[in-house]
Amino acid sequence: MKQTNYHLFDFMDFDPSMQKNEALWKAHAPSKITEKDGDIMITIPYQKQLQQEDMAPDLEARQQSYDLIVRAYEPNIIRLFTTMADDEMLDNDEMLHYSPEIKRIPLRYVCGDVIATNGKTLATINLSAPVTDHWSDLLPAPQPAPFITFYPDGDQTKPIALSDDHFSPPRYDALPLGFCSVNTGNERATISFRCEADECFVGTGERFRKMDLSGQTFQMKNQDGQGVNNRRCYKNIPFYLSSRMYGCFFHTSDYCKLSMADHSTRSVQFLNDHATLDVFLIGGITPEEILRGYRMLTGFPSMPPLWSFGIWMSRMTYFSANEVEDICNRLRTEHYPCDVIHLDTGWFRTDWLCEWKFNPERFPDPEAFIQRLAKKGFKISLWQLPYVAQGAEQMTEAKANYYISQPPKEVGKSGDSGESGASNFSALDYAGTIDFTYDKATGWYKNTLLKPLLKIGIKCIKTDFGENIHMDHRYHAMPPERLNNLYALLYQKAAYEVTKEVTGDGIIWARAAWAGAQRYPLHWGGDSESSWDGMAGSLKGGLHFGLSGFAFWSHDVPGFHSTPDFMNSPLDEKVYVRWTQFGVFTSHIRYHGTCKREPWHHPAIAPIVKRWWQLRYRLIPYILEQSQKACKSGLPMIQALLIRHPQDRQVWHIDDEYYFGQEFLVCPVMNSESRRDIYLPEGLWVNFFTGERLEGNRWYYNIEVPLDEMPVFVRPSAIIPLYPDEVDSTDDMDLSRSIRLTISRDYKGLKSII
């Protein structure tokens, strides 16, 4: 459909030809306000509009009224719920996972104010008519509207008001509340809030965009990103954080749309494909406080195991036990520290034919193979996906017991809709998606497919894919349109739970995500290009992901695929080094891609890479300490500068620097010229490697950075836990021997310490 630049068509998704039997219903002023069980019930009448481009009320149609429920929680949360589809307001589902700190606060309505029992005014409802000074009848008067303003933390200097946004009464650019009816049913509901001219927005998932998202509209529909430099998104999260210090979580798994001051610069707008709106407004003084509020609603991350913070080595793919053991032996012989070997698509009988069993010829004794590597300090991660292919030995069982999605007809290919589980690299027909809405299918996946692998010593399951499901199939508990986004959460929860049960370690390696998936770490950034653009796009995605409730995130070093030949073009060695440096200062670091990733294939840079790997292991005590803090707070491990400096207007536009934990300010080099501009926030900064001291609240332009270096800064008096010795894996560590490095006046840089 061609863009029209009109709200009705481009945002509300109406047919520009007006040939469909669909109608828009606009919210009018409240007709009744009552108190019920501590909630405020605002009855909103909706007036049908004439089916035309300019809005005008259809006065022949009777109004429909629906209640807007206002509910409050400690700390600093207001919930807005309305449904035109007879849905129930839930406090517990797969997305919502309230912490004990979430407590309902009874509300009272007094003369236009919604007041909590703690005395705070949390909303105002203006029922007075707009002031006019009449002199012309050229245009009709504006339609009535609900003028409601919310203050989730009680701070009335930060109003969040419904937006009745129009140029003239017939020409609307945003609706405060509204819905669409099609034939005899209701669908598509919208809500909008006013925004300010200089307001910035961040979050919304792993968004491969610049830091400030204002001026953009996002389709909240998970799909295979196929890179990290486009609009597609593996991990949409229906949550944003505003520079006006509030967060907004849209509790839904439906396809939805979020316009961040795009269709109108005066409004942030949300459209749900289902006619229900469930919105949590989260207040706070700092971004961390707001993000913590979001986690209190949807769950806190759990702590990954120690070994997961070491180096992961992989490529697409290793094909035999002998090949893997040769690589592991060389890693140990040459003292490249490493903890995890990941086996991608090649451990099956046929590459990509996922049957959850080792190839008996190339991996003749998998348990002994795993034990041999374990004695050398290696853990094994296994690739798989949530689709069962034609030809897989489990197909008959899966279909007979409804463990996979069911096609409407047993003819034709399952992927005809273009939304099947087929990969970008395999021509296999993935005939069905494992149906995690069915408890017996979930049990089959956990106990029959994964548990035997975990019992012989596998430590982690790569829950790849899950962004797409078979859209032309039937599922046990919900239609595919409502399941598609939620699917990643159900899939990852199942793999995480059985891994935790068998191994004791709560970890997966996941690509897709939706709200609540932060409870099941960890997630990586997908199929990035091995290039400067791929590296920059990955970092942007990781920063927004951390601003969407997730603590842990990784990425493929040095990018997943090559260009111009996807599988075979050689790597740029500068990209390899710079991406390694970046990876050392992220929560997890894995080497993976379409050709050789082991450092000795690049002898010119291998010594540099080894030194950075050794530094990674020195930092593990610090990483553990910061990770534990991240699991209990609102902080991610890689933090956009705005988290720490929300009043600094510049940092809302900086997406190539970040904090790693609380102490390190990291400035990756992402170009072949080995130069970059560096912004240091206010205060005094110390170069971690050289000890040089620099004043903040200013830019340092065109700084030359040799290939074996990366700008990393700490504050004076910072205390950094470090491991004092070189090790081959975390199995060699006695963390009681960790030291604490204080950045004192006479600190001359890390090179003078180790």
DABEL-V404082 format. One record per residue. N is the residue number from 1. RES is the residue in three letters. SS is DSSP state (alpha for helix, beta for strand, coil for the rest). PHI is phi in whole degrees, -180 to 180 (NA if undefined). BURIAL is b if it has 24 or more other ideal C-beta (glycine too) atoms within 12 Angstrom, else e. Layout:
n:res:ss:phi:burial
N:RES:SS:PHI:BURIAL
N:RES:SS:PHI:BURIAL
This chain:
n:res:ss:phi:burial
1:MET:coil:NA:e
2:LYS:coil:-74:e
3:GLN:coil:-70:e
4:THR:coil:-108:e
5:ASN:coil:70:e
6:TYR:coil:-119:b
7:HIS:alpha:-58:b
8:LEU:alpha:-59:b
9:PHE:alpha:-93:e
10:ASP:alpha:-79:b
11:PHE:coil:-103:b
12:MET:coil:-81:b
13:ASP:coil:66:b
14:PHE:coil:-78:b
15:ASP:coil:-71:e
16:PRO:coil:-61:e
17:SER:coil:-79:e
18:MET:coil:59:e
19:GLN:coil:-92:e
20:LYS:coil:-87:e
21:ASN:coil:-86:e
22:GLU:beta:-129:b
23:ALA:beta:-139:b
24:LEU:beta:-99:b
25:TRP:beta:-120:b
26:LYS:beta:-103:b
27:ALA:beta:-69:b
28:HIS:beta:-106:b
29:ALA:beta:-65:b
30:PRO:beta:-56:b
31:SER:beta:-101:b
32:LYS:beta:-160:e
33:ILE:beta:-134:b
34:THR:beta:-136:e
35:GLU:beta:-105:e
36:LYS:beta:-149:e
37:ASP:coil:52:e
38:GLY:coil:86:b
39:ASP:beta:-99:b
40:ILE:beta:-104:b
41:MET:beta:-105:b
42:ILE:beta:-106:b
43:THR:beta:-81:b
44:ILE:beta:-111:b
45:PRO:beta:-80:b
46:TYR:beta:-116:b
47:GLN:beta:-106:b
48:LYS:beta:-63:b
49:GLN:beta:-106:b
50:LEU:coil:-61:e
51:GLN:coil:-81:b
52:GLN:coil:-159:e
53:GLU:coil:-68:b
54:ASP:coil:-82:e
55:MET:coil:-74:b
56:ALA:coil:-155:b
57:PRO:beta:-68:b
58:ASP:coil:-89:e
59:LEU:coil:-72:e
60:GLU:coil:-82:e
61:ALA:coil:-93:e
62:ARG:coil:-70:e
63:GLN:coil:-67:b
64:GLN:beta:-112:b
65:SER:beta:-117:b
66:TYR:beta:-138:b
67:ASP:beta:-81:b
68:LEU:beta:-100:b
69:ILE:beta:-90:b
70:VAL:beta:-111:b
71:ARG:beta:-128:b
72:ALA:beta:-123:b
73:TYR:beta:-134:b
74:GLU:beta:-83:b
75:PRO:coil:-97:b
76:ASN:coil:63:b
77:ILE:beta:-130:b
78:ILE:beta:-116:b
79:ARG:beta:-114:b
80:LEU:beta:-117:b
81:PHE:beta:-135:b
82:THR:beta:-149:b
83:THR:beta:-138:b
84:MET:coil:-108:b
85:ALA:coil:-127:b
86:ASP:coil:61:e
87:ASP:coil:-81:b
88:GLU:coil:-98:e
89:MET:coil:-82:b
90:LEU:coil:-104:e
91:ASP:coil:-108:e
92:ASN:coil:-154:e
93:ASP:coil:-152:b
94:GLU:coil:-65:b
95:MET:coil:-89:b
96:LEU:coil:-80:b
97:HIS:coil:-149:b
98:TYR:coil:-59:b
99:SER:coil:-81:e
100:PRO:coil:-59:e
101:GLU:coil:-72:e
102:ILE:coil:-76:b
103:LYS:beta:-130:e
104:ARG:beta:-70:e
105:ILE:beta:-116:b
106:PRO:coil:-63:e
107:LEU:beta:-117:b
108:ARG:beta:-126:b
109:TYR:beta:-111:b
110:VAL:beta:-133:e
111:CYS:coil:51:e
112:GLY:coil:93:e
113:ASP:beta:-109:b
114:VAL:beta:-101:b
115:ILE:beta:-119:b
116:ALA:beta:-83:b
117:THR:coil:-66:e
118:ASN:coil:-83:e
119:GLY:coil:92:e
120:LYS:coil:-79:b
121:THR:beta:-84:b
122:LEU:beta:-103:b
123:ALA:beta:-163:b
124:THR:beta:-128:b
125:ILE:beta:-121:b
126:ASN:beta:-93:b
127:LEU:coil:-100:e
128:SER:coil:-77:e
129:ALA:coil:-73:e
130:PRO:coil:-59:e
131:VAL:coil:-74:e
132:THR:coil:-131:e
133:ASP:coil:-131:e
134:HIS:coil:-66:e
135:TRP:coil:-148:e
136:SER:coil:-150:e
137:ASP:coil:-111:e
138:LEU:coil:-59:e
139:LEU:coil:-121:e
140:PRO:coil:-67:e
141:ALA:coil:-68:e
142:PRO:coil:-65:b
143:GLN:coil:-69:b
144:PRO:coil:-58:b
145:ALA:coil:-149:b
146:PRO:coil:-83:b
147:PHE:beta:-97:b
148:ILE:beta:-123:b
149:THR:beta:-124:b
150:PHE:beta:-118:b
151:TYR:coil:-136:b
152:PRO:coil:-62:b
153:ASP:coil:-106:b
154:GLY:coil:79:b
155:ASP:coil:-87:e
156:GLN:coil:-79:e
157:THR:coil:-84:e
158:LYS:coil:-124:b
159:PRO:coil:-71:b
160:ILE:beta:-118:b
161:ALA:beta:-106:b
162:LEU:beta:-59:b
163:SER:coil:-111:b
164:ASP:coil:-102:b
165:ASP:beta:-100:b
166:HIS:beta:-149:b
167:PHE:beta:-78:e
168:SER:beta:-139:e
169:PRO:coil:-51:b
170:PRO:coil:-82:b
171:ARG:beta:-112:e
172:TYR:beta:-93:b
173:ASP:beta:-114:b
174:ALA:beta:-165:b
175:LEU:coil:-114:b
176:PRO:coil:-62:b
177:LEU:beta:-151:b
178:GLY:beta:-172:b
179:PHE:beta:-153:b
180:CYS:beta:-117:b
181:SER:beta:-117:b
182:VAL:beta:-130:e
183:ASN:coil:55:e
184:THR:coil:-106:e
185:GLY:beta:-119:e
186:ASN:beta:-100:b
187:GLU:beta:-155:b
188:ARG:beta:59:b
189:ALA:beta:-119:b
190:THR:beta:-133:b
191:ILE:beta:-143:b
192:SER:beta:-138:b
193:PHE:beta:-124:b
194:ARG:beta:-67:b
195:CYS:coil:-134:b
196:GLU:coil:-94:e
197:ALA:coil:-62:e
198:ASP:coil:-106:e
199:GLU:coil:-73:b
200:CYS:coil:-114:b
201:PHE:beta:-133:b
202:VAL:beta:-139:b
203:GLY:beta:99:b
204:THR:beta:70:b
205:GLY:beta:113:b
206:GLU:coil:-80:b
207:ARG:coil:-92:b
208:PHE:coil:-84:b
209:ARG:coil:-132:b
210:LYS:coil:-63:b
211:MET:coil:-62:b
212:ASP:coil:-82:b
213:LEU:coil:-91:b
214:SER:coil:-62:b
215:GLY:coil:87:e
216:GLN:beta:-131:b
217:THR:beta:-120:b
218:PHE:beta:-120:b
219:GLN:beta:-85:b
220:MET:beta:-86:b
221:LYS:coil:-138:b
222:ASN:coil:-63:b
223:GLN:coil:-158:b
224:ASP:coil:-60:b
225:GLY:coil:-66:b
226:GLN:coil:48:b
227:GLY:coil:116:b
228:VAL:coil:-128:b
229:ASN:coil:-133:b
230:ASN:coil:-134:e
231:ARG:coil:-82:e
232:ARG:coil:-67:b
233:CYS:coil:-147:b
234:TYR:coil:-72:b
235:LYS:beta:-132:b
236:ASN:beta:-85:b
237:ILE:beta:-126:b
238:PRO:beta:-78:b
239:PHE:beta:-146:b
240:TYR:beta:-134:b
241:LEU:beta:-119:b
242:SER:beta:-101:b
243:SER:coil:-67:b
244:ARG:coil:-84:b
245:MET:coil:65:b
246:TYR:beta:-148:b
247:GLY:beta:-118:b
248:CYS:beta:-137:b
249:PHE:beta:-114:b
250:PHE:beta:-97:b
251:HIS:coil:-82:b
252:THR:coil:-164:b
253:SER:coil:-113:b
254:ASP:coil:-72:b
255:TYR:coil:-58:b
256:CYS:beta:-151:b
257:LYS:beta:-140:b
258:LEU:beta:-132:b
259:SER:beta:-108:b
260:MET:beta:-97:b
261:ALA:coil:53:b
262:ASP:coil:-107:b
263:HIS:coil:-62:b
264:SER:coil:-145:b
265:THR:coil:-72:b
266:ARG:coil:-96:b
267:SER:beta:-144:b
268:VAL:beta:-105:b
269:GLN:beta:-127:b
270:PHE:beta:-129:b
271:LEU:beta:-128:b
272:ASN:beta:-105:b
273:ASP:coil:-70:b
274:HIS:coil:-111:b
275:ALA:coil:-83:b
276:THR:beta:-142:b
277:LEU:beta:-124:b
278:ASP:beta:-135:b
279:VAL:beta:-124:b
280:PHE:beta:-109:b
281:LEU:beta:-98:b
282:ILE:beta:-118:b
283:GLY:beta:-97:b
284:GLY:coil:167:b
285:ILE:coil:-87:b
286:THR:coil:-127:b
287:PRO:alpha:-58:b
288:GLU:alpha:-61:b
289:GLU:alpha:-64:b
290:ILE:alpha:-68:b
291:LEU:alpha:-64:b
292:ARG:alpha:-65:b
293:GLY:alpha:-61:b
294:TYR:alpha:-63:b
295:ARG:alpha:-66:b
296:MET:alpha:-64:b
297:LEU:alpha:-84:b
298:THR:alpha:-113:b
299:GLY:coil:113:b
300:PHE:coil:-91:b
301:PRO:coil:-65:b
302:SER:coil:-94:b
303:MET:coil:-86:b
304:PRO:coil:-69:b
305:PRO:coil:-72:b
306:LEU:alpha:-52:b
307:TRP:alpha:-62:b
308:SER:alpha:-68:b
309:PHE:alpha:-84:b
310:GLY:coil:-82:b
311:ILE:beta:-76:b
312:TRP:beta:-107:b
313:MET:beta:-116:b
314:SER:coil:-161:b
315:ARG:coil:-157:b
316:MET:coil:-104:b
317:THR:coil:-155:b
318:TYR:coil:-89:b
319:PHE:coil:-113:b
320:SER:coil:-156:e
321:ALA:alpha:-62:b
322:ASN:alpha:-62:e
323:GLU:alpha:-61:e
324:VAL:alpha:-64:b
325:GLU:alpha:-67:b
326:ASP:alpha:-61:e
327:ILE:alpha:-66:b
328:CYS:alpha:-63:b
329:ASN:alpha:-62:e
330:ARG:alpha:-69:e
331:LEU:alpha:-56:b
332:ARG:alpha:-74:b
333:THR:alpha:-60:e
334:GLU:coil:-96:e
335:HIS:coil:57:b
336:TYR:coil:-89:b
337:PRO:coil:-64:b
338:CYS:coil:-163:b
339:ASP:coil:-115:b
340:VAL:beta:-130:b
341:ILE:beta:-111:b
342:HIS:beta:-104:b
343:LEU:beta:-102:b
344:ASP:coil:-88:b
345:THR:alpha:-74:b
346:GLY:alpha:-97:b
347:TRP:alpha:-92:b
348:PHE:coil:-90:b
349:ARG:coil:-59:e
350:THR:coil:-128:e
351:ASP:coil:-53:b
352:TRP:coil:78:b
353:LEU:coil:-83:b
354:CYS:coil:-73:b
355:GLU:coil:-123:b
356:TRP:coil:61:b
357:LYS:coil:-140:b
358:PHE:coil:-70:b
359:ASN:coil:-62:b
360:PRO:coil:-69:e
361:GLU:coil:-87:e
362:ARG:coil:-88:b
363:PHE:coil:-130:b
364:PRO:coil:-67:e
365:ASP:coil:-138:e
366:PRO:alpha:-61:b
367:GLU:alpha:-65:e
368:ALA:alpha:-66:e
369:PHE:alpha:-59:b
370:ILE:alpha:-64:b
371:GLN:alpha:-67:e
372:ARG:alpha:-62:b
373:LEU:alpha:-69:b
374:ALA:alpha:-62:b
375:LYS:alpha:-64:e
376:LYS:coil:-97:b
377:GLY:coil:90:b
378:PHE:coil:-104:b
379:LYS:beta:-103:b
380:ILE:beta:-117:b
381:SER:beta:-110:b
382:LEU:beta:-121:b
383:TRP:beta:-79:b
384:GLN:beta:-165:b
385:LEU:beta:-142:b
386:PRO:coil:-95:b
387:TYR:beta:-122:b
388:VAL:beta:-107:b
389:ALA:beta:-91:b
390:GLN:coil:-59:b
391:GLY:coil:98:e
392:ALA:coil:-71:b
393:GLU:coil:-67:e
394:GLN:coil:-87:b
395:MET:alpha:-61:b
396:THR:alpha:-61:e
397:GLU:alpha:-63:e
398:ALA:alpha:-65:b
399:LYS:alpha:-71:b
400:ALA:alpha:-65:e
401:ASN:coil:-103:e
402:TYR:coil:60:b
403:TYR:coil:-77:b
404:ILE:beta:-120:b
405:SER:coil:-57:b
406:GLN:beta:-109:b
407:PRO:beta:-69:b
408:PRO:coil:-66:e
409:LYS:coil:-139:e
410:GLU:coil:-91:e
411:VAL:coil:-130:e
412:GLY:coil:77:e
413:LYS:coil:-85:e
414:SER:alpha:-68:b
415:GLY:alpha:-93:b
416:ASP:alpha:-60:e
417:SER:alpha:-75:e
418:GLY:coil:80:e
419:GLU:coil:-121:b
420:SER:coil:-81:b
421:GLY:coil:-87:b
422:ALA:coil:-61:b
423:SER:coil:-86:b
424:ASN:coil:-81:b
425:PHE:coil:-116:b
426:SER:coil:-128:b
427:ALA:coil:-92:e
428:LEU:coil:-62:b
429:ASP:coil:-91:b
430:TYR:beta:-81:b
431:ALA:beta:-79:b
432:GLY:beta:-164:b
433:THR:beta:-99:b
434:ILE:beta:-58:b
435:ASP:coil:-94:b
436:PHE:coil:-78:b
437:THR:coil:-83:b
438:TYR:coil:-114:b
439:ASP:alpha:-60:e
440:LYS:alpha:-70:e
441:ALA:alpha:-68:b
442:THR:alpha:-63:b
443:GLY:alpha:-63:e
444:TRP:alpha:-62:b
445:TYR:alpha:-61:b
446:LYS:alpha:-71:b
447:ASN:alpha:-92:e
448:THR:alpha:-95:b
449:LEU:alpha:-91:b
450:LEU:alpha:-93:b
451:LYS:alpha:-57:b
452:PRO:alpha:-59:e
453:LEU:alpha:-70:b
454:LEU:alpha:-67:b
455:LYS:alpha:-69:e
456:ILE:coil:-90:b
457:GLY:coil:120:b
458:ILE:coil:-64:b
459:LYS:coil:-105:b
460:CYS:beta:-151:b
461:ILE:beta:-109:b
462:LYS:beta:-83:b
463:THR:beta:-87:b
464:ASP:beta:-74:b
465:PHE:coil:60:b
466:GLY:coil:96:b
467:GLU:coil:-76:b
468:ASN:coil:-113:b
469:ILE:coil:-128:b
470:HIS:coil:-72:b
471:MET:coil:-79:b
472:ASP:coil:-98:b
473:HIS:beta:-111:b
474:ARG:beta:-101:b
475:TYR:coil:-125:b
476:HIS:coil:-65:b
477:ALA:coil:-118:b
478:MET:coil:-160:b
479:PRO:coil:-70:e
480:PRO:alpha:-60:b
481:GLU:alpha:-64:b
482:ARG:alpha:-91:b
483:LEU:alpha:-88:b
484:ASN:coil:-51:b
485:ASN:coil:-71:b
486:LEU:coil:-72:b
487:TYR:alpha:-56:b
488:ALA:alpha:-58:b
489:LEU:alpha:-64:b
490:LEU:alpha:-64:b
491:TYR:alpha:-62:b
492:GLN:alpha:-71:b
493:LYS:alpha:-59:b
494:ALA:alpha:-62:b
495:ALA:alpha:-67:b
496:TYR:alpha:-63:b
497:GLU:alpha:-62:b
498:VAL:alpha:-73:b
499:THR:alpha:-64:b
500:LYS:alpha:-62:b
501:GLU:alpha:-62:e
502:VAL:alpha:-85:b
503:THR:alpha:-98:b
504:GLY:coil:86:e
505:ASP:coil:-104:b
506:GLY:coil:-89:b
507:ILE:coil:-160:b
508:ILE:coil:-138:b
509:TRP:beta:-131:b
510:ALA:beta:-118:b
511:ARG:coil:-110:b
512:ALA:coil:-85:b
513:ALA:beta:-164:b
514:TRP:coil:-148:b
515:ALA:coil:-54:b
516:GLY:coil:101:b
517:ALA:alpha:-69:b
518:GLN:alpha:-62:b
519:ARG:alpha:-68:b
520:TYR:coil:-123:b
521:PRO:coil:-72:b
522:LEU:coil:-134:b
523:HIS:beta:-118:b
524:TRP:beta:-123:b
525:GLY:coil:-85:b
526:GLY:coil:85:b
527:ASP:coil:-91:b
528:SER:coil:-75:b
529:GLU:beta:-75:b
530:SER:coil:-79:b
531:SER:coil:-163:b
532:TRP:alpha:-63:b
533:ASP:alpha:-64:b
534:GLY:alpha:-64:b
535:MET:alpha:-67:b
536:ALA:alpha:-63:b
537:GLY:alpha:-64:b
538:SER:alpha:-62:b
539:LEU:alpha:-63:b
540:LYS:alpha:-56:b
541:GLY:alpha:-61:b
542:GLY:alpha:-65:b
543:LEU:alpha:-67:b
544:HIS:alpha:-66:b
545:PHE:alpha:-63:b
546:GLY:alpha:-66:b
547:LEU:coil:-88:b
548:SER:coil:-122:b
549:GLY:coil:102:b
550:PHE:coil:-98:b
551:ALA:coil:-92:b
552:PHE:coil:-118:b
553:TRP:beta:-160:b
554:SER:beta:-135:b
555:HIS:coil:-165:b
556:ASP:beta:-82:b
557:VAL:beta:-96:b
558:PRO:coil:-99:b
559:GLY:coil:98:b
560:PHE:coil:-82:b
561:HIS:beta:-123:b
562:SER:coil:-97:b
563:THR:coil:-140:b
564:PRO:coil:-81:e
565:ASP:coil:-87:e
566:PHE:coil:-50:e
567:MET:coil:-93:e
568:ASN:coil:-127:e
569:SER:coil:-66:e
570:PRO:coil:-68:e
571:LEU:coil:-77:b
572:ASP:coil:-83:b
573:GLU:alpha:-67:e
574:LYS:alpha:-66:b
575:VAL:alpha:-61:b
576:TYR:alpha:-57:b
577:VAL:alpha:-68:b
578:ARG:alpha:-65:b
579:TRP:alpha:-71:b
580:THR:alpha:-60:b
581:GLN:alpha:-60:b
582:PHE:alpha:-60:b
583:GLY:alpha:-64:b
584:VAL:alpha:-59:b
585:PHE:coil:-105:b
586:THR:coil:-129:b
587:SER:coil:-63:b
588:HIS:coil:-139:b
589:ILE:beta:-136:b
590:ARG:beta:-129:b
591:TYR:beta:-94:b
592:HIS:coil:-161:b
593:GLY:coil:164:b
594:THR:coil:-83:b
595:CYS:coil:-143:b
596:LYS:coil:-57:b
597:ARG:coil:-117:b
598:GLU:coil:-67:b
599:PRO:alpha:-64:b
600:TRP:alpha:-69:e
601:HIS:alpha:-74:e
602:HIS:coil:-129:b
603:PRO:alpha:-60:e
604:ALA:alpha:-67:e
605:ILE:alpha:-114:b
606:ALA:alpha:-55:b
607:PRO:alpha:-61:e
608:ILE:alpha:-64:b
609:VAL:alpha:-60:b
610:LYS:alpha:-60:b
611:ARG:alpha:-62:b
612:TRP:alpha:-71:b
613:TRP:alpha:-63:b
614:GLN:alpha:-62:b
615:LEU:alpha:-62:b
616:ARG:alpha:-54:b
617:TYR:alpha:-71:b
618:ARG:alpha:-61:b
619:LEU:coil:-83:b
620:ILE:alpha:-59:b
621:PRO:alpha:-58:b
622:TYR:alpha:-65:b
623:ILE:alpha:-63:b
624:LEU:alpha:-63:b
625:GLU:alpha:-61:b
626:GLN:alpha:-70:b
627:SER:alpha:-66:b
628:GLN:alpha:-63:b
629:LYS:alpha:-66:b
630:ALA:alpha:-63:b
631:CYS:coil:-72:b
632:LYS:coil:-113:e
633:SER:coil:-124:b
634:GLY:coil:-104:b
635:LEU:coil:-88:b
636:PRO:coil:-86:b
637:MET:coil:-73:b
638:ILE:beta:-106:b
639:GLN:beta:-117:b
640:ALA:coil:-57:b
641:LEU:alpha:-56:b
642:LEU:alpha:-64:b
643:ILE:alpha:-62:b
644:ARG:alpha:-97:b
645:HIS:coil:-134:b
646:PRO:coil:-65:b
647:GLN:coil:-85:e
648:ASP:coil:-87:b
649:ARG:alpha:-62:e
650:GLN:alpha:-65:b
651:VAL:alpha:-72:b
652:TRP:alpha:-71:b
653:HIS:alpha:-127:b
654:ILE:coil:-106:b
655:ASP:coil:-127:b
656:ASP:coil:-124:b
657:GLU:coil:-136:b
658:TYR:beta:-166:b
659:TYR:beta:-88:b
660:PHE:beta:-107:b
661:GLY:coil:69:b
662:GLN:coil:-86:b
663:GLU:coil:-107:b
664:PHE:beta:-95:b
665:LEU:beta:-104:b
666:VAL:beta:-111:b
667:CYS:beta:-126:b
668:PRO:coil:-63:b
669:VAL:coil:-94:b
670:MET:coil:-129:b
671:ASN:coil:-156:b
672:SER:coil:-78:e
673:GLU:coil:-83:e
674:SER:coil:56:e
675:ARG:beta:-139:e
676:ARG:beta:-163:b
677:ASP:beta:-87:e
678:ILE:beta:-126:b
679:TYR:beta:-107:b
680:LEU:beta:-110:b
681:PRO:coil:-63:b
682:GLU:coil:-57:e
683:GLY:coil:106:e
684:LEU:beta:-96:e
685:TRP:beta:-127:b
686:VAL:beta:-123:b
687:ASN:beta:-67:b
688:PHE:coil:-61:b
689:PHE:coil:-92:b
690:THR:coil:-112:e
691:GLY:coil:83:b
692:GLU:coil:-60:e
693:ARG:beta:-107:b
694:LEU:beta:-135:b
695:GLU:beta:-81:e
696:GLY:coil:-95:b
697:ASN:coil:61:e
698:ARG:beta:-163:e
699:TRP:beta:-96:e
700:TYR:beta:-119:b
701:TYR:beta:-98:e
702:ASN:beta:54:e
703:ILE:beta:-79:b
704:GLU:beta:-80:e
705:VAL:coil:-130:b
706:PRO:coil:-54:e
707:LEU:coil:-59:b
708:ASP:coil:-88:b
709:GLU:coil:-124:b
710:MET:coil:-148:b
711:PRO:beta:-68:b
712:VAL:beta:-136:b
713:PHE:beta:-124:b
714:VAL:beta:-135:b
715:ARG:coil:-86:b
716:PRO:coil:-57:b
717:SER:coil:77:e
718:ALA:coil:-61:b
719:ILE:beta:-121:e
720:ILE:beta:-115:b
721:PRO:beta:-68:b
722:LEU:beta:-136:b
723:TYR:coil:-94:b
724:PRO:coil:-81:e
725:ASP:coil:-121:e
726:GLU:coil:-79:e
727:VAL:coil:-134:b
728:ASP:coil:-94:b
729:SER:coil:-163:b
730:THR:alpha:-67:b
731:ASP:alpha:-60:b
732:ASP:alpha:-84:b
733:MET:coil:-90:b
734:ASP:coil:-113:e
735:LEU:alpha:-64:b
736:SER:alpha:-67:e
737:ARG:alpha:-89:e
738:SER:coil:-60:b
739:ILE:beta:-111:e
740:ARG:beta:-122:e
741:LEU:beta:-89:b
742:THR:beta:-100:e
743:ILE:coil:-82:b
744:SER:coil:-89:e
745:ARG:coil:-61:e
746:ASP:coil:-97:e
747:TYR:coil:-66:b
748:LYS:coil:-110:e
749:GLY:coil:110:e
750:LEU:alpha:-61:b
751:LYS:alpha:-61:e
752:SER:alpha:-84:e
753:ILE:coil:-103:e
754:ILE:coil:-121:e
